[in-house]
Every structure is written in C-alpha cells, then in structure tokens.
Amino acid sequence: MTDMPDRLSINPNSPHYNGELLERGVGIRFKGVEKTNVEEYCVSEGWIRVSVGNTRDRKGNPLTIKLSGPVEPYLKDAPAEEASQG
C-alpha cells in the first residue's frame, strides 16, 4: 500500500498538491466519519479544511473552515482489507 502524505491539498497552487495521488482517489475519515468536502488535511497536526457551501472568496477559491480532530486518509482504489489495516 502506498503511504499517504502527512498533508495534502486539492488546490493546484498549493505546495501540498499531488495530482497523481488525487486522480487515484483519496478518502478522508474525520473523527470516524467519511467526509467528501475536504479541501486540505494534515494528519500530524490533526486538522482538515472543509468548504462552506458554494461560497467563494474574492479570488474565486471556496471559503473553508478548519476543523480539529483525528484524520485518517486512505486510497479509495485500495482493496478494503488494506484500507482497514492502515
């Protein structure tokens, strides 16, 4: 199984962007619940940034809020037994 990065962003302008990994499909469990609106995460610091509706800032980027708690990233294309072990 591929090791997931400590920090990942879906914004191509971010230094934490990884297009190849995002194409494979990354899932995020936050506090044990699957999240689908995550813009960025950091496992070591224990936070995610989630978009707030369809609201945009003046540069056209989605507005986000930062939530703190345990973050568990995984690859969606990985077999189920591998995802549950990691």
Beta strands, then each sheet from edge to edge (+ up, - down):
strand 1: 7-9
strand 2: 26-30
strand 3: 33-35
strand 4: 38-42
strand 5: 47-56
strand 6: 62-68
strand 7: 71-75
sheet 1: 1+ 4- 5+ 6-
sheet 2: 3+ 2- 7+
end
